[in-house]
Amino acid sequence: MANIKSAKKRISVIRVKTARNRRIKSRLKDTFKALDVAIATEDKDAAKQLLAKAEKKLMQAAAKGTIHKNAASRKVSRLTHRFNTVFAEKS
């Protein structure tokens, strides 16, 4: 356990940031799962809306520093590719 005042404050700050990061990552995972379900059921309108929402959430997470910006871009690219492969065949 920390004895120095600044170390105690750092522990508190880290606890708050960890909680925020967990909340953000959990919401991202929920969005990805919903998008996977929409793609699996071939609901193009819902999938398109969820893809836009997922992209927005990923970029917000990258801006906050929860995930790296390149990781966010990579995930957006992969989600978009998955969306396009499923719905390009149907057109």
N, C-alpha and C positions, 0 to 999 in steps of 0.2 A: 504494500500500500504506500502511496506517495505521501511524503511529509512536507514537501515544499509547496507553497501556495500555487505557483505557476503550473506545477505538475498536476495538482488536483484539478485546476481549471482545464488543462489539456484533456484529462480523463473525461471530464464533463462534456467538453466540446466534441470529443471523438464519439461519445455515446449518442449525442444528438445527431451528428452527421451519419453515423452508422444506421440509425433508425430511419433517417430520410432516404438513404441509399437503398435500404431494404424495401421501403415502401415504393420507391420508384421502380425498382427491379421487379417487384411483385406485380405491379400494374402493367409493366411491359409484358411479362409472361402471360398474364390474363388476356391481353390484347392479341398476342401471338396465337394463343389457344383458340380464341374466338375466330381469328382469321383462318386458322387451319380447318376449323369446323365449316366455315362458310365456303372455303375452297373445296372441301371434301363433298359437301352437298351441292356443289356447283351453283351456288346462289351468287350470281355475278354482281348484282347491285350491292348486296351486303358486303361482299368481299372487297369491292372497290372502295367503299366507305371505310371499312376496317383497315385496308392497306394505307389509306391516307392518314387515318388516326395513328396507326403504328409508326409511320414515318415521322409524324409530328412528335410523338412521344419519344422516339429514339433520338431525334435531334435535340429535344429539350433535355434529355438525360445526358447527352454529350455536352451540351452547353453548361450544365451544372457540374460536370466533371464526374458524374457517376460512372459513365463508361467512356472509353476513348472515342474521339470523333471518327477515326478510321474504322473502328469496330461497328459504330452506328451506321456508317455508310455501307459497310460490307453486309450488315444485316438487312438494310433497306434493299440493296441490290439483290440479295438472295430471295427475299420475300417477293419483290417485283418479278423476278425471273420465274418463280413458282406460279405466281398469278398468271403471267403471260403464257406459260406453257400449257396450263389447264384451259384457259379461255380462248387462246388462239386457235386451238384445235377445233373448238366448238363453232367458231365463226364461219 
